[in-house]
Amino acid sequence: MAALGIFLAGKYNIPLGLRLHNIEWKIWQKYAATLPAYNPKKWYVARQAELLRKTEKQIYTDADICFSITDEDRAIAMGLSPAANIITASAGVNPEEWLPLPEIERNPHELILATTFEWRHNIDAVKWLITEVLPIIRKKVPDTTLTLIGKNSPAWLEGYRESGVNAVGYVDKVQPYLNRAAIYVAPLFVGSGIRIKILEAMAMELPVVATPVSAEGITAAESNGLFIGDNAVGYAQIIIDLLGDTDRVRKIGIEARKFIVENYAWRKNVGIMLGRYRKLVRD
């Protein structure tokens, strides 16, 4: 699509703005780093990462302006193409669409994750959560449950039902499920850009426990509802501590929504892109 945009911009003499949802080559590079040295797939993935890096470098330069999702992505893109015109315009949510209903009672020991099982790295993250983290949590809080939402959920998840895992599959609306849970979990070890689902969960007054990769680009602190754990034991302990204090969880959830409304409402960030693009048209 970027190549088509560059062609049309040249043909009709109009400025081209590109939205950088991810730094794609960086995702593939990180994926290659996770593969064993003896695995032939490692060479293939690393090669694809290098080809993408060269392509993206040229695209950033050819565009009149690029809008990165995060400051981290902007720094990577600028390091690749120093002459490019790149600014950060974060992702956002519509707070009116992601609005919790206070009359719905929350399950104080329910964790929730909405994901897609069509991406390998999401599946790896879910496996880690179920096999490495959840058992630690349930030793301390035995009635903890994990609700998984997402289409094409693998059949092997059914084998963990007795371990508190409820794979719901695809649902028309995620909000009712977020509205009844206590904590949103967001493990991820390979990725770029920003996790919209974290913003949506926080808008629904859910504290979020993330990994460093999944939290990238979100400037929230623990007081704003975003907690970060980088290993199974630490990740589990954050959740155990939160599950043990329902009042604290609810107060943090309220702060999380306030933070999203003030910093990640979609009108604000779309406004940044429209303003910059209109300036290009005028100039």
N, C-alpha and C positions, 0 to 999 in steps of 0.2 A: 504493500500500500504506500509506503514512503516513496518508493521509486516512481509510482504513478503520480503521486502528489508533486514530486520534483519536476516530472515531465509536463504536467498541466500548468504548473506555476510558470515555467519557462515559455510555454506555448502561448499563454494568455497574459503574460507579463503582470502577474499578481504575486504578492508576497506569500510565502509558504510558512505556516506554523505547524510544528509537530508536537504531539503530546507523547512524552517518554514515560509510558506506564511502567516500564522496567528498563534496566540496563541489561539487555538480554545476554550479551556475551559474558557478562560477569556471573550470571546464574549458571551458565554451562561450565565456566571455569571453576566455580565452587563445587559443582557436581563432580567434575573430573577429580578434584582433590579428595573427594570422599571414597573414590574407587581404589581397590588394592592395586599395587604397582604391577602385579602379575596378570591383571585382568586386561585382555585385549580391548575391552570396551573403553578403558581409561584413555588409550591413545586416540580412539575415534572421537570421544567426547571432547578431549582437549583440542583436537584438530578443528572440530566444529566451532568451538569457542574462539579460536584464533581467526577463522574465516568470518565469524560474526563481528569480531572486534574490528577488523579491517573495513567491513561494510558499514558498521555503525559510525566509525570515525569519519567516513566520507559523507554520510547522510547528515550528521550534525553540522558539518561545514556547509553543505549545500542548502540547508534550510535557512530561511531568514531569521527564524527564532525557534527555539525549542523550549518546551515547558516540562521540567523535571518534576517528579512527584515529591522528592525529598532533597534536602541539602546534601545528603550523602551521595545520592545519585548524581546531583549536579557536579559535585567535586570529581567524581569518577569520569563523567562525560567531559568536563573541562580539562582534566588531565590527559584525556585522549585527543581532544580537539580544542586546543587553547584559543583558536581564533573564532570558535563558534559563539553564537549569541544564545546563552542558556540562562534561564531564570527558573526559580522554584515557584510552582503554584500547586500546593498540596491537593490531595484528594479531599473529598468532603461527603457529608451525608445530609439528607433533609431531616432536620429534627422533628418536623411535624409527622413524617412518615414513621420514624422510629421513636415512638412515644409510649412509655410504659403506662399501664393501667394499674393504679394503686389498689383497686378493689380485688385484683387477682392475687391470691396468696402464693408466696414463693415457697419452694421446697428448700429448706436451709442447708441441705446436704447434697444438692444436685449440681453437678458440673455439666457444662454444655460446650459443644464445639460444632460449628457449622463449617463444612468444607466441601471440596469436590474430590472425589476419588479417581478422577481421570488424570491426575498429575502425580507422578511417582513420588515426589518429595512430600506430598501431603500424606500419602499412605505410609511412608517411612516414619513420619512424625506421629501418626496415630498409633502405629505399632509400638513406638517408644513410649508413648503415653500409657498405653494399656499394659504393656509387659514390664516396664521399668518404674513407672511412677505410681500408677493406680494401686498396685499391691502394697506399697509403702503407706499410702494414704489410708487404705482400708484396714491396715493393722491398728491404726490409731482411731479411725472413725469408720467402723465396720459397715454402716448403712449408707456410705457414700455411693452415689450412682453417677454414671457418665452417659449423657445423651449425645448421640452423634447424628447430625443431620447432613444429608448430601446424597445426591443421586448416584446410582451405580455402586452402592456400598458393597464391598466384597463379602462373599458368603462366609469366609472364615471368622467374621466378626460374631456370628451367631454362637460360636464356640466360647465366647466370653460373656454370654448372658448371665451365667451364674456368678460371674465376677463383678456384676453391677453395670455391665455395658448394655445400653439399649440403642441399637442402630435403627433409627427411625426411617432412614432413606430420604427420598425427595418429599418435600412438603410445599404446598402452595404459598404459605406465609410462614416466615421464620419467627416473626414477632411474638406470637402466643407462646412459643417454646422458650424464647429468651425471657419472656415476662414471668415465667414460673420458676426459672432456675436461680441459683444463688451466685455462681461464679462462672465466668467464661474462661476457657483454657485455649491457648493459642501456641502450641509447640511447632516450630519450624526451624530447620537447620540449613536450608538452601533457599535463597530467594533474593528479591530486589524490590524496590518500590515501597509501597505501603499496603498494609492489610486493611482493606475497607471493612471487613467483617469485625475487626477489633473496634473500629470507630462506631459501627452499628451497635455492637454489644454495649459499649460504654454509654451510648445515647439511650440505651434501654436500662440504664442504671445498674449495670453489672461491672463489678471489679474484674479486671482481666489479668491473668497470670500468663506471661509470654516468655519466649526465649529471646536472646539478644537479636537474632535475625528477624523474628516475627514482629519485634517492637521497633525495628528501624523506621525512622522518619516520623515517629510519633513523639512529640516533645513532652509528654505527660510524665509526672513523677508518681510515686506511690500515693501521695496525698491526693492526686487527681484520679487514682484508680488503676494505675498501670504498674504491675509488679513483674520483675524479671528474674528468672532462674536459669542458670546455664548448665546444670547437671541434674540428674534424676533426684538425688537426695535433697538438694537445695530447693528444687522446684516443688517437690512433694511437701517439704516443710512449710513453704509459703502457704500452700493450700490448706494444710492441717491447721496452721495458726488462724487463718481466716475462717475456716469452718467452726472453730471453737469460739468465735465471737460474732454472733448474728447481728447484734446492734452495730458493731463496727463495720460489718459488711454493708449494711443498709446505708449508713452514713457515707461510706466511701462511694457507694453506687450513686448516690445523689450528687456528690462532687464530680464523679466521672461524667455524668450527663451535662452538668454545668460547664465543665471543661470543653466538651465537644461542641456545645452550642456556641461558646465564645471563640473557639479556635478552628473548628473543622466543619462549619456549616457550608454547604456547597455554594451558596450565593457569593460568599466572600472570595473563594478561590476561582470560581468561574469568572468573577469580576476582574480578577488580576489578568487572566488570559485575554478576555475581551478588550480590556483597556490597552494592553500592549499591542494586540493585533490591530486595533483601530489606529493606533499611532503609526504603525508600519504602513497602513493603507494611506493615511493622510500624508506621510512623508514621501 
